[in-house]
């Protein structure tokens, strides 16, 4: 079946005589979207699993194997028959969101099947068995970034060099998407945030959750939409006000994550007053004031692990990333250069 023929997929789905055992064995290309350009370079080795294999891997989705929850559903630690440890994301959505979830599932399979980069989470395979939907990823032993920035969730407090390492790794992953190296055209993640930055055993950052990702129209750097998607607190103000999605929309979200790394706070804190709930709005007038900046540094971070010179550079970069005018934000490539310099300085 040619890539991207969704109409054929819908026709097969409506067929009452369809053999479900054959349907679930379709290759990853079966899930390509009709409005997405296929790539000649695809990740090798993505597997197709059955519901039985998913049940076996997770001990029937036992609470002991539950490692997280998100808008898509629950995530379980699993062990494949090969002995490989994996993360199994189980789609659990109410009926009124079923169509939306189905599309996000297919986008995730489509996008990750095309990509291969050390700072993007690896897709091992998927399961589309009857009405059941699962995504199987490489297992990230240190969870997500937000877990390590919130007090009481993680035992290990991140020092400054480690935070720079995570920021640099995430930036490299974003740059790979924006460069269009894998598919020939840039990809906007559209839901970049601290919970979607996963950390390996040695704290290598890997971007995850590509359900809202968008391949930019060929030859264009703007995609106009009437439906703004993403996560509150990370929304690019220009995107929400005009509907114009650009690569700089990801840069804004990246800037928010930089502020989280600097302060240890969350992008949105509903426990605060109405004017202090949004991290960017709360901090934007304080980032260029060195006296105030000292008070913003995460108090859980070891004081000996950073210098104010590095903190000031980092804060200025974050401030530029969250500018209202997207044309005045740096590119991710420029962020990488600056972060790399900071990281090298932090290790001296």
Buried (B, 14 or more C-beta within 10 A) or exposed (E): EEBBBBEEBEEBEEEEEEEEEEBBEBEBBBBBBEEBBBBEEBBEEBBBBBBEBBBBBBBEBEEEBBBBEBEBBBBBBBBBEEEEEBBBBBBEBEEEBEEEBBBBBBBBBBBBBBBBBEBBBBBBBBBBBEEBBBBBBBBBEBBBBBBBBBEEEBEEBBBBBBBBBBBBBBBBBBBBBBBBBBBEBBBBBBBBBBBBBBBBEEBBBBBBBBBBBBBBBEEEEBBEEEEBBBBEBBBBBBBEEBBBBBBBBBBBBBBBBBBBBBBBBBBBBEEBEEEEBBBBEBBBEBBEEEEEBEEBBBEBBEEEBBBEEBBBBBBBBBBBBBBEEBEEBBBBEBBBEBBBEBBEBBEE
